[in-house]
Amino acid sequence: MKWVTRERVHVDRVACPWLIKNFVDKDAEFVFVPRDTDPKTIKEGIPFDMKGVELGHHGNKCSFDAIMEKYGLEKDPALRKVQEIVRGADTDVENPSPLSISLDVLARGYRLICKDDHETLEKEFYLYDALYAYFKKELDSEK
């Protein structure tokens, strides 16, 4: 399936593809369109992290939250930890966690060193893999 979002990815538009690829659609293909694209004009693919779409920001929640809810992923406590960090980095939460602040800084850095959005996803997915693995191990050891 094709998944469509705005170009020049940042936190949510990297975290969502990571989430989709790992937990929703392992064969996902990501398409990046100009920022001003009207999502109603997208005829092929599922739009996300665009204004007015189901898998977008709603209130104080980001697109990662919308995907977690739509696909019933909230049962995974390690994924919920990643979700909190992403929301803190991508929305205007008061007093974001140090990990959220770090994620925002790292996302800005990746955008500077990568040639395009596809390369950013490829490189930055390792960051999300590491976050998820850390929380998975931490939560498993608490049991």
CNS distance restraints for C-alpha pairs under 8 A (distance, minus, plus):
assign (resid   1 and name CA) (resid  25 and name CA) 7.52 0.50 0.50
assign (resid   1 and name CA) (resid  27 and name CA) 6.93 0.50 0.50
assign (resid   1 and name CA) (resid  28 and name CA) 5.28 0.50 0.50
assign (resid   1 and name CA) (resid  29 and name CA) 6.19 0.50 0.50
assign (resid   1 and name CA) (resid  45 and name CA) 6.54 0.50 0.50
assign (resid   1 and name CA) (resid  46 and name CA) 7.91 0.50 0.50
assign (resid   2 and name CA) (resid  28 and name CA) 5.98 0.50 0.50
assign (resid   2 and name CA) (resid  29 and name CA) 4.76 0.50 0.50
assign (resid   2 and name CA) (resid  30 and name CA) 5.81 0.50 0.50
assign (resid   2 and name CA) (resid  31 and name CA) 6.87 0.50 0.50
assign (resid   2 and name CA) (resid  44 and name CA) 7.08 0.50 0.50
assign (resid   2 and name CA) (resid  45 and name CA) 4.42 0.50 0.50
assign (resid   2 and name CA) (resid  46 and name CA) 6.35 0.50 0.50
assign (resid   3 and name CA) (resid  28 and name CA) 6.84 0.50 0.50
assign (resid   3 and name CA) (resid  29 and name CA) 6.08 0.50 0.50
assign (resid   3 and name CA) (resid  30 and name CA) 4.94 0.50 0.50
assign (resid   3 and name CA) (resid  31 and name CA) 6.11 0.50 0.50
assign (resid   3 and name CA) (resid  45 and name CA) 5.06 0.50 0.50
assign (resid   3 and name CA) (resid  46 and name CA) 4.67 0.50 0.50
assign (resid   3 and name CA) (resid  47 and name CA) 5.86 0.50 0.50
assign (resid   3 and name CA) (resid  48 and name CA) 7.13 0.50 0.50
assign (resid   4 and name CA) (resid  30 and name CA) 5.92 0.50 0.50
assign (resid   4 and name CA) (resid  31 and name CA) 4.77 0.50 0.50
assign (resid   4 and name CA) (resid  32 and name CA) 5.92 0.50 0.50
assign (resid   4 and name CA) (resid  33 and name CA) 7.14 0.50 0.50
assign (resid   4 and name CA) (resid  45 and name CA) 6.01 0.50 0.50
assign (resid   4 and name CA) (resid  46 and name CA) 5.74 0.50 0.50
assign (resid   4 and name CA) (resid  47 and name CA) 4.53 0.50 0.50
assign (resid   4 and name CA) (resid  48 and name CA) 6.17 0.50 0.50
assign (resid   5 and name CA) (resid  13 and name CA) 7.24 0.50 0.50
assign (resid   5 and name CA) (resid  30 and name CA) 7.68 0.50 0.50
assign (resid   5 and name CA) (resid  31 and name CA) 6.45 0.50 0.50
assign (resid   5 and name CA) (resid  32 and name CA) 5.21 0.50 0.50
assign (resid   5 and name CA) (resid  33 and name CA) 6.18 0.50 0.50
assign (resid   5 and name CA) (resid  47 and name CA) 5.75 0.50 0.50
assign (resid   5 and name CA) (resid  48 and name CA) 5.39 0.50 0.50
assign (resid   5 and name CA) (resid  49 and name CA) 6.01 0.50 0.50
assign (resid   5 and name CA) (resid  50 and name CA) 6.39 0.50 0.50
assign (resid   6 and name CA) (resid  13 and name CA) 7.81 0.50 0.50
assign (resid   6 and name CA) (resid  32 and name CA) 5.22 0.50 0.50
assign (resid   6 and name CA) (resid  33 and name CA) 4.97 0.50 0.50
assign (resid   6 and name CA) (resid  34 and name CA) 5.78 0.50 0.50
assign (resid   6 and name CA) (resid  35 and name CA) 5.01 0.50 0.50
assign (resid   6 and name CA) (resid  37 and name CA) 7.73 0.50 0.50
assign (resid   6 and name CA) (resid  49 and name CA) 7.33 0.50 0.50
assign (resid   6 and name CA) (resid  50 and name CA) 6.79 0.50 0.50
assign (resid   7 and name CA) (resid  32 and name CA) 4.73 0.50 0.50
assign (resid   7 and name CA) (resid  33 and name CA) 5.38 0.50 0.50
assign (resid   7 and name CA) (resid  34 and name CA) 5.66 0.50 0.50
assign (resid   7 and name CA) (resid  35 and name CA) 6.10 0.50 0.50
assign (resid   7 and name CA) (resid 117 and name CA) 6.83 0.50 0.50
assign (resid   8 and name CA) (resid 111 and name CA) 7.60 0.50 0.50
assign (resid   8 and name CA) (resid 116 and name CA) 7.75 0.50 0.50
assign (resid   8 and name CA) (resid 117 and name CA) 6.16 0.50 0.50
assign (resid   9 and name CA) (resid  13 and name CA) 5.09 0.50 0.50
assign (resid   9 and name CA) (resid  14 and name CA) 6.21 0.50 0.50
assign (resid   9 and name CA) (resid 111 and name CA) 7.56 0.50 0.50
assign (resid   9 and name CA) (resid 117 and name CA) 6.12 0.50 0.50
assign (resid   9 and name CA) (resid 120 and name CA) 7.77 0.50 0.50
assign (resid  10 and name CA) (resid  14 and name CA) 6.10 0.50 0.50
assign (resid  10 and name CA) (resid 104 and name CA) 7.91 0.50 0.50
assign (resid  10 and name CA) (resid 107 and name CA) 5.81 0.50 0.50
assign (resid  10 and name CA) (resid 108 and name CA) 6.98 0.50 0.50
assign (resid  10 and name CA) (resid 111 and name CA) 7.51 0.50 0.50
assign (resid  11 and name CA) (resid  15 and name CA) 5.99 0.50 0.50
assign (resid  11 and name CA) (resid  86 and name CA) 6.82 0.50 0.50
assign (resid  11 and name CA) (resid  89 and name CA) 6.91 0.50 0.50
assign (resid  11 and name CA) (resid  90 and name CA) 6.12 0.50 0.50
assign (resid  11 and name CA) (resid 103 and name CA) 7.29 0.50 0.50
assign (resid  11 and name CA) (resid 104 and name CA) 6.35 0.50 0.50
assign (resid  11 and name CA) (resid 107 and name CA) 5.89 0.50 0.50
assign (resid  12 and name CA) (resid  16 and name CA) 5.78 0.50 0.50
assign (resid  12 and name CA) (resid  49 and name CA) 7.34 0.50 0.50
assign (resid  12 and name CA) (resid  62 and name CA) 7.18 0.50 0.50
assign (resid  12 and name CA) (resid  63 and name CA) 6.52 0.50 0.50
assign (resid  12 and name CA) (resid  64 and name CA) 6.36 0.50 0.50
assign (resid  12 and name CA) (resid  86 and name CA) 6.71 0.50 0.50
assign (resid  12 and name CA) (resid  90 and name CA) 6.21 0.50 0.50
assign (resid  13 and name CA) (resid  17 and name CA) 6.64 0.50 0.50
assign (resid  13 and name CA) (resid  49 and name CA) 6.64 0.50 0.50
assign (resid  14 and name CA) (resid  18 and name CA) 6.33 0.50 0.50
assign (resid  14 and name CA) (resid 120 and name CA) 7.80 0.50 0.50
assign (resid  14 and name CA) (resid 121 and name CA) 5.88 0.50 0.50
assign (resid  14 and name CA) (resid 124 and name CA) 7.33 0.50 0.50
assign (resid  14 and name CA) (resid 125 and name CA) 7.51 0.50 0.50
assign (resid  15 and name CA) (resid  19 and name CA) 6.12 0.50 0.50
assign (resid  15 and name CA) (resid  64 and name CA) 6.80 0.50 0.50
assign (resid  15 and name CA) (resid  86 and name CA) 7.18 0.50 0.50
assign (resid  15 and name CA) (resid 125 and name CA) 7.80 0.50 0.50
assign (resid  15 and name CA) (resid 128 and name CA) 7.21 0.50 0.50
assign (resid  16 and name CA) (resid  20 and name CA) 5.98 0.50 0.50
assign (resid  16 and name CA) (resid  63 and name CA) 7.01 0.50 0.50
assign (resid  16 and name CA) (resid  64 and name CA) 5.36 0.50 0.50
assign (resid  16 and name CA) (resid  67 and name CA) 7.49 0.50 0.50
assign (resid  17 and name CA) (resid  21 and name CA) 5.88 0.50 0.50
assign (resid  17 and name CA) (resid  30 and name CA) 7.42 0.50 0.50
assign (resid  17 and name CA) (resid 121 and name CA) 7.67 0.50 0.50
assign (resid  18 and name CA) (resid  22 and name CA) 6.08 0.50 0.50
assign (resid  18 and name CA) (resid 121 and name CA) 7.76 0.50 0.50
assign (resid  18 and name CA) (resid 125 and name CA) 6.00 0.50 0.50
assign (resid  18 and name CA) (resid 128 and name CA) 7.18 0.50 0.50
assign (resid  19 and name CA) (resid  23 and name CA) 5.68 0.50 0.50
assign (resid  19 and name CA) (resid  24 and name CA) 7.03 0.50 0.50
assign (resid  19 and name CA) (resid  64 and name CA) 7.70 0.50 0.50
assign (resid  20 and name CA) (resid  24 and name CA) 4.64 0.50 0.50
assign (resid  20 and name CA) (resid  25 and name CA) 5.55 0.50 0.50
assign (resid  20 and name CA) (resid  26 and name CA) 7.24 0.50 0.50
assign (resid  20 and name CA) (resid  28 and name CA) 7.19 0.50 0.50
assign (resid  20 and name CA) (resid  67 and name CA) 7.94 0.50 0.50
assign (resid  21 and name CA) (resid  25 and name CA) 5.15 0.50 0.50
assign (resid  21 and name CA) (resid  26 and name CA) 4.54 0.50 0.50
assign (resid  21 and name CA) (resid  27 and name CA) 6.83 0.50 0.50
assign (resid  21 and name CA) (resid  28 and name CA) 5.87 0.50 0.50
assign (resid  22 and name CA) (resid  26 and name CA) 5.90 0.50 0.50
assign (resid  23 and name CA) (resid  73 and name CA) 7.88 0.50 0.50
assign (resid  24 and name CA) (resid  71 and name CA) 7.14 0.50 0.50
assign (resid  32 and name CA) (resid 117 and name CA) 7.57 0.50 0.50
assign (resid  33 and name CA) (resid  37 and name CA) 6.57 0.50 0.50
assign (resid  37 and name CA) (resid  41 and name CA) 7.56 0.50 0.50
assign (resid  38 and name CA) (resid  42 and name CA) 7.54 0.50 0.50
assign (resid  39 and name CA) (resid  47 and name CA) 6.61 0.50 0.50
assign (resid  39 and name CA) (resid  50 and name CA) 6.90 0.50 0.50
assign (resid  39 and name CA) (resid  51 and name CA) 7.56 0.50 0.50
assign (resid  39 and name CA) (resid  52 and name CA) 7.76 0.50 0.50
assign (resid  39 and name CA) (resid  53 and name CA) 7.25 0.50 0.50
assign (resid  42 and name CA) (resid  47 and name CA) 7.41 0.50 0.50
assign (resid  47 and name CA) (resid  53 and name CA) 6.78 0.50 0.50
assign (resid  47 and name CA) (resid  55 and name CA) 7.15 0.50 0.50
assign (resid  48 and name CA) (resid  53 and name CA) 6.50 0.50 0.50
assign (resid  48 and name CA) (resid  54 and name CA) 7.38 0.50 0.50
assign (resid  48 and name CA) (resid  55 and name CA) 4.81 0.50 0.50
assign (resid  48 and name CA) (resid  56 and name CA) 5.56 0.50 0.50
assign (resid  48 and name CA) (resid  63 and name CA) 6.90 0.50 0.50
assign (resid  49 and name CA) (resid  53 and name CA) 7.32 0.50 0.50
assign (resid  49 and name CA) (resid  55 and name CA) 6.14 0.50 0.50
assign (resid  49 and name CA) (resid  56 and name CA) 4.28 0.50 0.50
assign (resid  49 and name CA) (resid  57 and name CA) 6.68 0.50 0.50
assign (resid  49 and name CA) (resid  62 and name CA) 7.89 0.50 0.50
assign (resid  49 and name CA) (resid  63 and name CA) 5.38 0.50 0.50
assign (resid  50 and name CA) (resid  55 and name CA) 7.84 0.50 0.50
assign (resid  50 and name CA) (resid  56 and name CA) 5.70 0.50 0.50
assign (resid  50 and name CA) (resid  57 and name CA) 7.83 0.50 0.50
assign (resid  51 and name CA) (resid  56 and name CA) 6.58 0.50 0.50
assign (resid  51 and name CA) (resid  57 and name CA) 7.47 0.50 0.50
assign (resid  52 and name CA) (resid  56 and name CA) 6.90 0.50 0.50
assign (resid  54 and name CA) (resid  66 and name CA) 7.33 0.50 0.50
assign (resid  55 and name CA) (resid  63 and name CA) 5.41 0.50 0.50
assign (resid  55 and name CA) (resid  64 and name CA) 7.89 0.50 0.50
assign (resid  55 and name CA) (resid  66 and name CA) 5.16 0.50 0.50
assign (resid  55 and name CA) (resid  67 and name CA) 5.98 0.50 0.50
assign (resid  56 and name CA) (resid  62 and name CA) 6.31 0.50 0.50
assign (resid  56 and name CA) (resid  63 and name CA) 4.25 0.50 0.50
assign (resid  56 and name CA) (resid  64 and name CA) 7.95 0.50 0.50
assign (resid  56 and name CA) (resid  66 and name CA) 6.42 0.50 0.50
assign (resid  57 and name CA) (resid  61 and name CA) 5.58 0.50 0.50
assign (resid  57 and name CA) (resid  62 and name CA) 4.33 0.50 0.50
assign (resid  57 and name CA) (resid  63 and name CA) 5.06 0.50 0.50
assign (resid  57 and name CA) (resid  66 and name CA) 7.36 0.50 0.50
assign (resid  58 and name CA) (resid  62 and name CA) 6.57 0.50 0.50
assign (resid  58 and name CA) (resid  63 and name CA) 7.88 0.50 0.50
assign (resid  58 and name CA) (resid  66 and name CA) 7.95 0.50 0.50
assign (resid  60 and name CA) (resid  91 and name CA) 6.82 0.50 0.50
assign (resid  60 and name CA) (resid  92 and name CA) 7.65 0.50 0.50
assign (resid  60 and name CA) (resid  93 and name CA) 7.73 0.50 0.50
assign (resid  61 and name CA) (resid  65 and name CA) 5.94 0.50 0.50
assign (resid  61 and name CA) (resid  66 and name CA) 7.43 0.50 0.50
assign (resid  61 and name CA) (resid  87 and name CA) 6.71 0.50 0.50
assign (resid  61 and name CA) (resid  91 and name CA) 7.29 0.50 0.50
assign (resid  62 and name CA) (resid  66 and name CA) 6.68 0.50 0.50
assign (resid  62 and name CA) (resid  87 and name CA) 5.94 0.50 0.50
assign (resid  62 and name CA) (resid  90 and name CA) 6.90 0.50 0.50
assign (resid  62 and name CA) (resid  91 and name CA) 6.72 0.50 0.50
assign (resid  63 and name CA) (resid  67 and name CA) 6.30 0.50 0.50
assign (resid  64 and name CA) (resid  68 and name CA) 6.16 0.50 0.50
assign (resid  64 and name CA) (resid  83 and name CA) 6.71 0.50 0.50
assign (resid  64 and name CA) (resid  86 and name CA) 7.36 0.50 0.50
assign (resid  64 and name CA) (resid  87 and name CA) 7.50 0.50 0.50
assign (resid  65 and name CA) (resid  69 and name CA) 6.17 0.50 0.50
assign (resid  65 and name CA) (resid  83 and name CA) 6.75 0.50 0.50
assign (resid  65 and name CA) (resid  87 and name CA) 7.58 0.50 0.50
assign (resid  66 and name CA) (resid  70 and name CA) 6.04 0.50 0.50
assign (resid  67 and name CA) (resid  71 and name CA) 6.01 0.50 0.50
assign (resid  68 and name CA) (resid  72 and name CA) 5.90 0.50 0.50
assign (resid  68 and name CA) (resid  73 and name CA) 4.84 0.50 0.50
assign (resid  68 and name CA) (resid  74 and name CA) 5.99 0.50 0.50
assign (resid  69 and name CA) (resid  73 and name CA) 6.43 0.50 0.50
assign (resid  69 and name CA) (resid  74 and name CA) 6.66 0.50 0.50
assign (resid  73 and name CA) (resid  79 and name CA) 7.60 0.50 0.50
assign (resid  74 and name CA) (resid  79 and name CA) 7.21 0.50 0.50
assign (resid  74 and name CA) (resid  80 and name CA) 6.19 0.50 0.50
assign (resid  75 and name CA) (resid  80 and name CA) 7.98 0.50 0.50
assign (resid  76 and name CA) (resid  80 and name CA) 6.35 0.50 0.50
assign (resid  77 and name CA) (resid  81 and name CA) 6.43 0.50 0.50
assign (resid  77 and name CA) (resid 136 and name CA) 7.74 0.50 0.50
assign (resid  77 and name CA) (resid 139 and name CA) 7.59 0.50 0.50
assign (resid  78 and name CA) (resid  82 and name CA) 6.57 0.50 0.50
assign (resid  78 and name CA) (resid 132 and name CA) 6.05 0.50 0.50
assign (resid  78 and name CA) (resid 135 and name CA) 5.01 0.50 0.50
assign (resid  78 and name CA) (resid 136 and name CA) 5.00 0.50 0.50
assign (resid  78 and name CA) (resid 139 and name CA) 6.96 0.50 0.50
assign (resid  79 and name CA) (resid  83 and name CA) 6.08 0.50 0.50
assign (resid  79 and name CA) (resid 132 and name CA) 6.47 0.50 0.50
assign (resid  79 and name CA) (resid 135 and name CA) 7.99 0.50 0.50
assign (resid  80 and name CA) (resid  84 and name CA) 6.28 0.50 0.50
assign (resid  81 and name CA) (resid  85 and name CA) 6.55 0.50 0.50
assign (resid  81 and name CA) (resid 135 and name CA) 7.00 0.50 0.50
assign (resid  82 and name CA) (resid  86 and name CA) 6.19 0.50 0.50
assign (resid  82 and name CA) (resid 128 and name CA) 7.90 0.50 0.50
assign (resid  82 and name CA) (resid 131 and name CA) 6.81 0.50 0.50
assign (resid  82 and name CA) (resid 132 and name CA) 6.49 0.50 0.50
assign (resid  82 and name CA) (resid 135 and name CA) 7.99 0.50 0.50
assign (resid  83 and name CA) (resid  87 and name CA) 6.08 0.50 0.50
assign (resid  84 and name CA) (resid  88 and name CA) 6.10 0.50 0.50
assign (resid  85 and name CA) (resid  89 and name CA) 6.20 0.50 0.50
assign (resid  85 and name CA) (resid  97 and name CA) 7.20 0.50 0.50
assign (resid  85 and name CA) (resid  99 and name CA) 6.28 0.50 0.50
assign (resid  85 and name CA) (resid 100 and name CA) 4.75 0.50 0.50
assign (resid  85 and name CA) (resid 103 and name CA) 7.69 0.50 0.50
assign (resid  86 and name CA) (resid  90 and name CA) 5.99 0.50 0.50
assign (resid  86 and name CA) (resid 100 and name CA) 6.37 0.50 0.50
assign (resid  86 and name CA) (resid 103 and name CA) 7.59 0.50 0.50
assign (resid  87 and name CA) (resid  91 and name CA) 5.70 0.50 0.50
assign (resid  87 and name CA) (resid  93 and name CA) 7.84 0.50 0.50
assign (resid  87 and name CA) (resid 100 and name CA) 7.75 0.50 0.50
assign (resid  88 and name CA) (resid  92 and name CA) 7.23 0.50 0.50
assign (resid  88 and name CA) (resid  93 and name CA) 5.81 0.50 0.50
assign (resid  88 and name CA) (resid  96 and name CA) 5.13 0.50 0.50
assign (resid  88 and name CA) (resid  97 and name CA) 6.80 0.50 0.50
assign (resid  88 and name CA) (resid 100 and name CA) 5.16 0.50 0.50
assign (resid  88 and name CA) (resid 101 and name CA) 7.60 0.50 0.50
assign (resid  89 and name CA) (resid  96 and name CA) 7.06 0.50 0.50
assign (resid  89 and name CA) (resid 100 and name CA) 4.45 0.50 0.50
assign (resid  89 and name CA) (resid 101 and name CA) 5.85 0.50 0.50
assign (resid  89 and name CA) (resid 103 and name CA) 6.38 0.50 0.50
assign (resid  89 and name CA) (resid 104 and name CA) 5.40 0.50 0.50
assign (resid  90 and name CA) (resid 104 and name CA) 7.49 0.50 0.50
assign (resid  96 and name CA) (resid 100 and name CA) 5.98 0.50 0.50
assign (resid  96 and name CA) (resid 101 and name CA) 6.62 0.50 0.50
assign (resid  97 and name CA) (resid 101 and name CA) 6.44 0.50 0.50
assign (resid  98 and name CA) (resid 102 and name CA) 6.09 0.50 0.50
assign (resid  99 and name CA) (resid 103 and name CA) 6.03 0.50 0.50
assign (resid 100 and name CA) (resid 104 and name CA) 6.33 0.50 0.50
assign (resid 101 and name CA) (resid 105 and name CA) 6.39 0.50 0.50
assign (resid 102 and name CA) (resid 106 and name CA) 6.08 0.50 0.50
assign (resid 103 and name CA) (resid 107 and name CA) 6.03 0.50 0.50
assign (resid 104 and name CA) (resid 108 and name CA) 6.32 0.50 0.50
assign (resid 105 and name CA) (resid 109 and name CA) 6.31 0.50 0.50
assign (resid 106 and name CA) (resid 110 and name CA) 6.14 0.50 0.50
assign (resid 107 and name CA) (resid 111 and name CA) 6.32 0.50 0.50
assign (resid 107 and name CA) (resid 124 and name CA) 7.74 0.50 0.50
assign (resid 108 and name CA) (resid 112 and name CA) 6.60 0.50 0.50
assign (resid 109 and name CA) (resid 113 and name CA) 6.54 0.50 0.50
assign (resid 110 and name CA) (resid 114 and name CA) 5.99 0.50 0.50
assign (resid 110 and name CA) (resid 120 and name CA) 6.21 0.50 0.50
assign (resid 110 and name CA) (resid 123 and name CA) 7.87 0.50 0.50
assign (resid 110 and name CA) (resid 124 and name CA) 7.12 0.50 0.50
assign (resid 111 and name CA) (resid 115 and name CA) 7.99 0.50 0.50
assign (resid 111 and name CA) (resid 116 and name CA) 7.91 0.50 0.50
assign (resid 111 and name CA) (resid 117 and name CA) 7.90 0.50 0.50
assign (resid 111 and name CA) (resid 120 and name CA) 6.44 0.50 0.50
assign (resid 114 and name CA) (resid 119 and name CA) 5.81 0.50 0.50
assign (resid 114 and name CA) (resid 120 and name CA) 5.56 0.50 0.50
assign (resid 115 and name CA) (resid 119 and name CA) 6.47 0.50 0.50
assign (resid 115 and name CA) (resid 120 and name CA) 7.69 0.50 0.50
assign (resid 116 and name CA) (resid 120 and name CA) 6.37 0.50 0.50
assign (resid 117 and name CA) (resid 121 and name CA) 6.27 0.50 0.50
assign (resid 118 and name CA) (resid 122 and name CA) 6.24 0.50 0.50
assign (resid 119 and name CA) (resid 123 and name CA) 6.15 0.50 0.50
assign (resid 120 and name CA) (resid 124 and name CA) 5.74 0.50 0.50
assign (resid 121 and name CA) (resid 125 and name CA) 5.70 0.50 0.50
assign (resid 122 and name CA) (resid 126 and name CA) 7.65 0.50 0.50
assign (resid 123 and name CA) (resid 127 and name CA) 7.82 0.50 0.50
assign (resid 124 and name CA) (resid 128 and name CA) 6.95 0.50 0.50
assign (resid 125 and name CA) (resid 129 and name CA) 6.12 0.50 0.50
assign (resid 126 and name CA) (resid 130 and name CA) 6.08 0.50 0.50
assign (resid 127 and name CA) (resid 131 and name CA) 6.28 0.50 0.50
assign (resid 128 and name CA) (resid 132 and name CA) 6.05 0.50 0.50
assign (resid 129 and name CA) (resid 133 and name CA) 6.06 0.50 0.50
assign (resid 130 and name CA) (resid 134 and name CA) 6.04 0.50 0.50
assign (resid 131 and name CA) (resid 135 and name CA) 6.33 0.50 0.50
assign (resid 132 and name CA) (resid 136 and name CA) 5.97 0.50 0.50
assign (resid 133 and name CA) (resid 137 and name CA) 6.14 0.50 0.50
assign (resid 134 and name CA) (resid 138 and name CA) 6.08 0.50 0.50
assign (resid 135 and name CA) (resid 139 and name CA) 5.89 0.50 0.50
assign (resid 136 and name CA) (resid 140 and name CA) 6.01 0.50 0.50
assign (resid 137 and name CA) (resid 141 and name CA) 6.10 0.50 0.50
assign (resid 138 and name CA) (resid 142 and name CA) 6.57 0.50 0.50
assign (resid 139 and name CA) (resid 143 and name CA) 6.92 0.50 0.50
